[in-house]
Amino acid sequence: MTSVDRSPRAGDGVASPARGSTPSPPVAQAGGPRRSRRRHDGWWPVLFVLPTMVGVVVFYLWPIVQTGYFSFTEWGAFGGQTWVGTENYVRLANDPDLGTAVVNTLVYTAIVLLGIPIAMVVASLLSRPGMRFTAFYRVLFFMPYVAMPTAVAMVWRLIFNGDFGILNWLLGLVGIDGPAWTSTPGFALVAVSVVGLWTSLGFAVIILSAGLRNIPPELYEAASLDGATAWRQFRSVTVPLLTPSVFFVTVITVINGFQLFDLLYALMGQANPAIQQTQSLVYLFYNEAFLRNDKGFAAAIAMVILLIVGAVTLLQFRMQRRWVTYA
């Protein structure tokens, strides 16, 4: 039997490889070594992220779960807890101190947020071309933010002192009899809020200064050629393009505002007669957990704080679509 030659020939429509050319590598089959290698590499990102995820679960998620469970229990004087259901939340809803603490926290946060427009102006001035010693000025603004809250409170207690404070001495020069700022209800909250605004100003200045550097200078040149004044450039170019940084600073400031405790405690003191009318949500939690030793009720307060902060932050992210401009 004569064998049939099946090898391709010239003119059969099959291109033969040119002389001296390198043959193409074989195509990997599905399920071959390349896919198995890709599956094997997929575990490395998990191993790198695993320590961080363990830390998040152990130090953040698990305490939240524990606090949520404790909020449905009542603790004895010597430890141990008893399940009481929603009794702590019903008691908290009828507690007048909760409303006072919520209002005080909101007022403090609103006053501290007033520092963001001030920080925008300061950051714009420090970013002007030809400005000297800008790094030195930024350090001066940032120092109160990194200073210990207790040390800051001690300095401001001397300023707000009703008997020999610098503030009342200056008011006395113009014939105004200043109050006892840290021990008078109403004035005490304003005093704490002013200190909070002063300490948070440096953080906002640094973040907004970084955001100003990302604005292309060509936009200012084009606006200047169109006859825009410095105020017009600030309002039409700087402010819209700085809104992502402003949004970030706003979220952080609101979260920090709801965590007000150390500054309030150090500035006013535990025996202050105005502390009951000036207490924040976190101070209310501290009072119930560590002074009255009512751990279950304090856990319910902590869960309410968590829900309020989460709801406000979610609202901020929903509202940012209307006013934040991403270039």
C-alpha positions in Angstrom: 0.0 0.0 0.0 1.3 3.4 -1.0 1.5 5.9 1.9 -0.1 9.4 1.4 2.2 12.3 2.2 0.2 14.8 4.4 3.0 17.3 4.9 2.1 20.9 3.7 3.6 22.0 0.3 4.1 25.3 -1.4 0.9 26.5 -2.9 -1.4 24.5 -0.5 -2.4 27.7 1.3 -0.3 26.9 4.4 2.5 29.4 5.1 5.8 27.6 5.9 8.2 29.1 8.4 10.9 31.3 7.0 14.5 30.1 7.2 16.3 31.3 10.3 13.1 32.4 12.1 12.4 31.3 15.7 9.4 28.9 16.0 6.5 30.4 18.0 6.1 28.9 21.5 3.4 26.5 22.1 0.1 27.9 23.3 -0.7 27.1 26.9 -3.7 24.8 27.3 -6.6 25.6 29.6 -5.8 24.4 33.0 -2.1 24.3 32.3 0.8 25.4 34.5 0.2 29.1 33.9 -3.3 29.0 35.4 -2.0 26.9 38.4 0.8 29.4 38.9 -1.8 32.2 38.9 -3.9 30.4 41.5 -0.8 29.9 43.6 0.1 33.6 43.5 -3.4 34.5 44.6 -2.6 33.5 48.2 0.3 35.9 48.6 -1.9 39.0 48.8 -4.0 37.3 51.5 -0.9 36.5 53.5 0.3 40.1 53.4 -3.1 41.5 54.4 -3.8 38.8 57.0 -1.9 40.6 59.9 -3.8 43.8 59.3 -7.1 42.0 59.1 -6.4 40.1 62.3 -5.7 43.3 64.0 -8.9 44.9 62.7 -11.0 41.9 63.8 -9.3 41.6 67.3 -9.1 45.3 68.2 -12.1 46.8 66.4 -14.8 44.3 65.2 -14.7 42.0 68.2 -14.9 44.8 70.8 -17.9 46.2 68.9 -19.6 42.8 69.1 -18.8 42.5 72.8 -20.1 46.0 73.6 -23.2 45.3 71.7 -23.8 42.1 73.8 -23.0 44.0 77.0 -25.5 46.7 76.2 -28.3 44.0 76.7 -26.9 43.0 80.2 -26.7 44.4 83.7 -23.4 44.1 85.6 -23.1 43.4 89.3 -20.9 45.3 91.7 -18.3 42.5 91.7 -18.5 41.5 88.1 -20.8 39.1 86.2 -23.7 40.1 84.0 -27.3 39.3 83.7 -29.4 39.5 80.5 -32.0 42.3 80.7 -32.9 42.7 77.0 -33.6 46.2 75.9 -34.0 47.6 79.4 -30.8 49.7 79.1 -32.0 51.3 75.8 -35.4 52.1 77.3 -33.7 53.7 80.3 -31.4 55.6 78.0 -34.2 57.0 75.9 -35.9 58.4 79.0 -32.6 59.8 80.4 -32.5 63.7 80.1 -28.7 63.6 80.2 -28.7 61.9 76.8 -30.4 64.9 75.2 -28.1 67.4 76.9 -25.0 65.4 75.8 -26.2 65.1 72.2 -26.9 68.8 72.0 -23.5 69.7 73.6 -21.7 67.4 71.2 -23.5 68.8 68.2 -22.8 72.4 69.2 -19.1 71.6 69.9 -18.8 69.9 66.5 -20.5 72.8 64.7 -18.2 75.4 66.3 -15.1 73.3 65.4 -16.3 73.0 61.8 -16.1 76.8 61.6 -12.3 76.4 61.6 -12.4 74.8 58.0 -13.2 78.1 56.2 -10.5 79.8 58.4 -8.0 77.1 57.4 -8.9 77.5 53.7 -8.0 81.2 53.9 -4.8 80.5 55.9 -3.7 77.7 53.5 -4.3 80.0 50.5 -2.2 82.8 52.0 0.6 80.3 52.8 0.5 79.0 49.3 0.9 82.4 47.6 4.0 82.7 45.3 6.9 84.4 47.0 5.6 83.8 50.5 8.6 83.3 52.8 8.9 81.0 55.8 5.8 79.0 54.8 7.2 75.8 56.3 7.8 77.6 59.6 4.2 78.9 59.7 2.8 75.5 58.9 4.7 74.0 61.8 3.4 76.7 64.1 -0.2 76.0 63.1 0.3 72.2 63.3 1.9 72.1 66.8 -1.3 72.5 68.8 -2.8 69.5 66.9 0.1 67.2 68.0 0.4 68.6 71.5 -1.0 66.6 74.4 -4.6 67.6 75.1 -4.0 67.8 78.8 -1.1 70.2 78.3 -3.2 72.3 76.0 -6.0 72.4 78.5 -3.7 73.5 81.3 -2.6 76.5 79.3 -6.1 77.5 78.4 -7.3 77.1 82.0 -5.0 79.9 82.9 -6.3 82.0 80.0 -10.0 81.3 81.0 -9.5 81.7 84.7 -12.2 84.0 86.1 -10.0 85.6 88.8 -6.6 86.2 87.2 -7.0 84.9 83.6 -5.5 86.9 80.7 -8.8 87.0 78.9 -10.7 88.6 81.7 -7.8 91.0 82.2 -8.0 92.1 78.6 -11.8 92.5 78.8 -11.4 94.5 82.0 -9.3 97.1 80.1 -12.3 98.0 78.0 -14.7 97.9 81.0 -16.2 94.4 80.5 -16.5 92.1 83.5 -15.7 88.7 82.2 -17.4 85.6 83.5 -15.9 82.4 85.0 -15.5 80.9 81.6 -15.0 77.2 82.6 -17.4 77.1 85.5 -20.5 78.9 84.1 -23.0 76.8 82.0 -23.1 78.0 78.4 -19.8 79.9 78.6 -18.0 76.6 79.5 -19.2 74.9 76.3 -18.1 77.9 74.2 -14.7 77.9 75.9 -14.2 74.2 75.2 -15.3 74.7 71.6 -12.9 77.6 71.0 -10.0 75.4 72.3 -11.1 72.6 70.0 -11.2 74.9 67.0 -7.8 76.2 67.8 -6.2 72.7 68.1 -7.9 71.3 65.0 -6.9 74.3 62.8 -3.4 73.1 62.1 -4.6 69.7 60.7 -7.0 71.4 58.3 -4.3 73.8 57.2 -1.9 71.0 56.4 -4.4 68.9 54.4 -5.8 71.9 52.5 -2.3 73.1 51.7 -1.6 69.7 50.1 -4.8 70.0 48.2 -3.8 73.5 46.9 -0.6 72.0 45.4 -2.7 69.7 43.2 -4.5 72.6 41.5 -2.8 73.3 38.1 -1.3 76.8 38.1 -2.4 77.1 34.4 -6.0 77.6 35.7 -5.0 80.7 37.7 -3.1 82.0 34.6 -6.1 81.6 32.4 -8.4 83.2 35.0 -6.0 86.1 35.3 -5.9 86.6 31.5 -9.7 86.7 31.6 -9.5 89.6 34.1 -10.5 87.6 37.2 -9.5 89.3 40.5 -7.8 87.4 43.3 -11.1 87.0 45.2 -12.8 85.7 42.0 -10.0 83.2 41.4 -10.3 82.0 45.0 -14.1 81.6 44.7 -14.2 80.1 41.2 -11.0 78.1 41.0 -9.6 77.4 44.4 -12.8 76.5 46.3 -14.3 74.1 43.7 -11.1 72.2 43.2 -10.4 72.1 46.9 -13.7 70.5 47.8 -12.3 66.9 47.9 -9.8 68.0 50.6 -12.5 70.0 52.4 -14.7 66.9 52.4 -12.0 64.8 53.9 -11.3 67.4 56.6 -15.0 67.7 57.3 -15.4 63.9 57.9 -12.4 63.7 60.2 -13.5 66.8 62.1 -17.0 65.5 62.7 -15.8 62.1 63.9 -13.3 63.8 66.3 -16.0 66.1 67.5 -18.2 63.2 68.5 -15.2 61.8 70.5 -14.9 64.9 72.7 -13.7 63.8 76.2 -10.1 64.5 77.1 -10.1 68.2 76.3 -13.4 68.6 78.2 -12.2 66.6 81.2 -8.9 68.4 81.5 -10.2 71.8 80.9 -13.1 71.7 83.3 -12.4 69.0 85.8 -14.6 66.4 87.4 -15.8 68.6 90.3 -16.7 71.6 88.1 -20.3 72.8 88.8 -21.0 73.2 85.1 -19.8 69.8 84.0 -23.4 68.3 84.2 -24.7 70.9 81.7 -21.5 70.7 79.5 -20.9 67.0 79.3 -20.5 65.3 75.9 -21.6 61.8 74.8 -18.3 60.3 75.6 -18.1 62.0 79.0 -21.6 60.6 79.7 -20.3 57.1 78.8 -17.3 57.7 81.1 -19.5 58.8 83.9 -21.7 55.8 83.7 -19.0 53.2 83.1 -16.2 54.3 85.5 -17.9 56.5 88.1 -21.2 54.9 88.6 -19.9 51.4 87.5 -23.0 50.8 85.4 -21.3 48.9 82.6 -24.4 47.7 80.8 -25.9 51.1 80.6 -22.5 52.6 79.5 -22.3 49.9 76.7 -25.7 51.1 75.5 -24.4 54.7 75.4 -21.4 53.5 73.4 -23.6 51.7 70.8 -25.7 54.9 70.4 -22.5 56.9 69.8 -21.4 54.4 67.2 -24.8 54.5 65.4 -24.8 58.3 65.4 -21.3 58.6 64.1 -22.0 56.0 61.4 -25.3 57.7 60.4 -23.7 61.1 60.2 -20.7 59.8 58.2 -23.0 58.0 55.8 -25.0 61.1 55.3 -21.8 63.1 54.6 -20.8 60.6 51.9 -24.3 60.8 50.3 -24.3 64.6 50.3 -20.8 64.9 48.9 -22.1 64.1 45.4 -23.9 67.5 45.4 -21.0 69.8 46.3 -17.6 67.9 45.9 -15.9 68.5 42.5 -13.5 65.8 41.4 -11.2 67.0 38.6 
